[in-house]
Amino acid sequence: MSEIKIEQLLTKIQTELRVPKNRLNKFANYKYRNLEDIFEALKLVLDKSGCSLHFEDDIITVGDRIYYKAEAVLTNRFEDGQIRVAGYAREPESKKGMDDPQLTGTVSSYARKYALAGMFLLDDVKDADTEEYALETNNSEVIMNGSSPDPFFN
């Protein structure tokens, strides 16, 4: 049996993985998916593909800001290949009602979520300049016929 390259397996995973945004933020009225939703859908596809995934995390300081770096590492059990994608999230100085470990945990989840979104091509939002977006959101500021309310794009 010939070895299956990690890039081929990643393409297969990207094609098969579906993680709908089934959660609703009632305060801001938008749908989202969380890290656990991605993990749940991903486990089945990873097992089927013969791949495994782990994270390598790091804390990075840039100036006086602290960033959490989560690197998703996809490994193929059929060969030695790996694919790595990093996600970053900035740790806030404080957040009302959270202690330091909770802040770091929240930032870790964001960084991991965005690393996975980058690796597996999970869409984050619909393009705000499309007619579909305007119809779904009843956004009267999105102007059809190729014109945008943002003067930068006109």
C-alpha positions in Angstrom: 0.0 0.0 0.0 1.4 3.4 -0.9 1.7 6.1 1.7 -0.9 8.7 1.7 0.6 12.2 2.0 -0.5 14.5 4.8 -1.5 17.2 2.3 -4.0 14.7 0.6 -5.5 13.8 3.9 -5.8 17.5 5.0 -7.7 18.2 1.8 -10.0 15.2 2.5 -10.6 16.4 6.0 -11.3 20.0 4.8 -13.8 18.6 2.3 -15.6 16.4 4.8 -15.6 18.5 8.0 -18.8 20.3 8.8 -19.2 22.4 11.9 -22.3 24.5 11.7 -22.8 27.6 13.8 -25.6 26.2 16.0 -25.1 28.4 19.1 -26.7 31.8 19.5 -25.3 34.7 21.3 -28.5 36.2 22.5 -26.9 39.5 23.6 -25.4 40.4 20.2 -27.8 38.2 18.2 -25.3 36.2 16.1 -24.6 32.5 15.6 -21.3 30.9 16.4 -19.5 27.6 17.1 -17.3 27.0 20.0 -14.1 24.9 20.3 -15.9 21.9 21.7 -18.2 21.9 18.6 -15.2 21.8 16.4 -13.6 19.0 18.5 -16.8 16.9 18.4 -17.0 17.1 14.6 -13.3 16.7 14.0 -12.8 13.5 16.1 -14.8 11.4 13.7 -13.1 12.8 10.6 -9.7 12.5 12.0 -10.3 8.8 13.0 -11.6 8.1 9.5 -8.6 9.8 7.8 -5.9 8.2 9.9 -4.7 11.5 11.3 -4.2 12.8 14.8 -4.1 16.4 16.1 -2.5 18.0 19.1 -1.6 21.5 20.2 1.6 23.1 21.2 1.0 26.2 23.2 3.2 29.2 24.0 2.9 32.6 25.6 4.4 35.4 23.6 5.1 39.0 24.7 5.0 41.8 22.1 5.8 45.1 23.7 3.6 45.2 26.8 0.9 42.9 25.4 0.7 39.1 26.1 -0.4 36.8 23.3 -1.4 33.2 23.6 -0.1 31.1 20.7 -1.8 27.8 20.0 -0.2 25.7 17.2 -2.4 22.9 15.8 -0.3 20.0 14.6 -1.9 17.5 12.2 0.0 14.2 12.0 -0.5 11.4 9.6 -0.1 7.9 11.1 0.9 6.5 7.6 4.0 8.7 7.3 6.1 11.2 9.2 4.5 14.3 7.7 3.0 17.1 9.8 1.1 20.3 9.0 1.2 23.1 11.6 -1.0 26.2 11.8 -0.9 28.8 14.6 -3.7 30.8 16.0 -3.1 33.8 18.3 -5.2 35.6 20.8 -4.3 38.6 23.0 -4.8 38.2 26.7 -6.7 41.2 28.1 -5.4 43.0 31.1 -8.6 42.2 32.9 -12.2 41.2 32.4 -15.0 41.8 34.8 -15.9 38.7 36.8 -12.9 36.6 35.7 -9.8 35.7 37.6 -6.4 35.2 35.8 -6.7 31.5 35.1 -10.2 32.0 33.6 -8.8 34.8 31.3 -6.0 32.6 30.1 -8.4 29.7 29.5 -10.7 31.9 27.5 -7.8 33.2 25.4 -6.5 29.6 24.9 -9.8 28.5 23.5 -9.9 31.5 21.1 -6.4 30.8 19.9 -7.0 27.1 19.4 -10.3 27.8 17.6 -8.7 30.1 15.1 -5.8 27.7 14.5 -8.3 25.0 13.7 -10.4 27.4 11.5 -7.2 28.2 9.6 -6.1 24.6 9.2 -9.5 23.1 8.2 -10.8 26.2 6.3 -13.7 26.7 8.7 -15.5 29.9 7.6 -15.7 32.6 10.3 -18.3 34.9 8.8 -20.1 35.5 5.6 -18.7 38.1 3.4 -20.5 41.3 4.3 -20.4 42.6 0.7 -22.5 39.9 -0.8 -26.2 40.0 -1.6 -26.7 36.8 0.4 -25.4 38.5 3.5 -27.6 41.5 3.0 -30.7 39.3 2.6 -29.9 37.2 5.6 -29.2 40.1 7.9 -31.7 42.6 6.3 -28.7 44.9 6.1 -29.8 48.0 4.3 -26.3 49.4 4.3 -25.0 46.7 1.9 -25.6 48.2 -1.5 -26.1 45.9 -4.4 -24.7 46.4 -8.0 -21.1 46.3 -6.9 -21.2 49.4 -4.7 -20.2 49.4 -1.1 -21.0 51.9 1.7 -17.3 51.9 2.5 -15.6 54.6 0.4 -12.4 52.6 0.5 -14.0 50.0 -1.8 -15.7 52.4 -4.2 
